[in-house]
Structures are given as C-alpha cells and as structure tokens.
Amino acid sequence: MAIRVPRVLQSSRQILRQAKLFSSSSSSSSLDVPKGYLAVYVGERKMKRFVVPISYLNQPSFQNLLRKAEEEFGFDHPMGGLTIPCSEEVFIDLASRLN
C-alpha cells in the first residue's frame, strides 16, 4: 500500500533540502533558526527574512504561496533560501491568521 504525498509537500521538501545545502555554506544566519522552524524571504523589491514554524507547510493558504514561489523561481531561489513572491503585508496577514 503506497502513501501519496501531495505535490506541494514534495516541492517544499526539495526546496528545504536545497536551502539546507545553501545554509551550511553561509555564515551564522542559519544558526538563528530554531529546530522546527524555517526561514523565508518575503517582499517584492526589498526582501525581509521571517522565521516561521514548519507547521505552516501543512496549511492550504501557505501552500498556495509555495506554488507561487515554485512558478516564479522554480527551485532556484535568489536569496539561497525559500523566497515567497508576495508583499510583506500580505505575508504578515496570512501568518497572523495561521497562528
């Protein structure tokens, strides 16, 4: 019996694996992300870094943002981590509803 993993979760796992590779070669920025959280970069012009719980990966609204990130960047994110292509205000509003 096989368990089917949704495409978004597979995509997010691939992004997280690549982010780990980039973060291991970077300086202390990866050290300030606690276990169970991930860093995302949000913004349209100037990127701001947010640290969010990995439980967000299961939320449909956050998965929509992941799909947009996949469409825009594929798996090659310019910041070396997960980059979300939306305004900071939209992301903060979404995060506040997920908490």
N, C-alpha and C positions, 0 to 999 in steps of 0.2 A: 504494500500500500504506500503510495507516494504522497508526500505533502507538497502542495503547490504554494510557493511563496509569491506574493504579488510582485509585479514588475517594479513598482516603486521601491519596495523594500530591497530588492536585488540591486537596483540602481543606487540607492542610498548606501548600501554596504560597499559597493565598488568605489563610490566617492569617498567614503570613510577610510577604506584601505589606502587609497591614493593620498588622502590627507595625512594619514599616519606616516607614509613614506616621506612626504614633504616636511612634516613637523619634526621628524627625527633629525633632519639635517639643519633645521632652523635653530635659533637661539632659545632663550627662556620663554618665548611666547607660548610654546606648547606645554610648559611646565605649570602654568597657572590655570589649566583646565582640569577640574576635579574629575575623578572617576565617575562615570555615569552621565557625563555632560559632553557637549561638543561645541566647538567654536564655529560660528558662521559669520560671514561678512555680508552686510546689508547696505544698500544705498544705490542711488542712481548715478551720481557723479563722485562724491566722496564716500568711500566705504567705511562703515563703522563695524567694529567687532562686537558680537554678542556671544555669550556663553549660555547655551540652553540645555535643558535636560534631554537625554536621548529618548525619553518617553514621547516627545513631540513627533518622533518619526512614525508613530502609530496613528497620529491624528490626521483625518482626511484633509483638513484645511492646510496643514503643514505639508502634506504630501502633494497638494496642488502647487505649492511653492517649489517643491523639489522637481516637479515635472517642468515647470517654467525654467528652472535652473538648467535642467538637462537639455531642454530645447535651445536655450540661448548659448550655453557653454559646452554642452556635451559632458565629457569627464575631464576636460582641461580647464580648470578654474584659474583665472589670472592671479588671484591672491594666494594660491597654493593651498587653500582650504575651500570649504564649501561656500560658494558665493551665491547669494539669493538676489535675483534681479527685481527688487521692488523698493518702494520708498521706505525710509526709516519709520515714518509714521504708520504706514500700513503694517509693517512687521511688528511694531510695538503694540498696535491694536490687536493683532492676531495673537501675539504672545500673552497679552493680558486676558484674553478670552480663554486661552488654554490652561491658565493657572488656576 
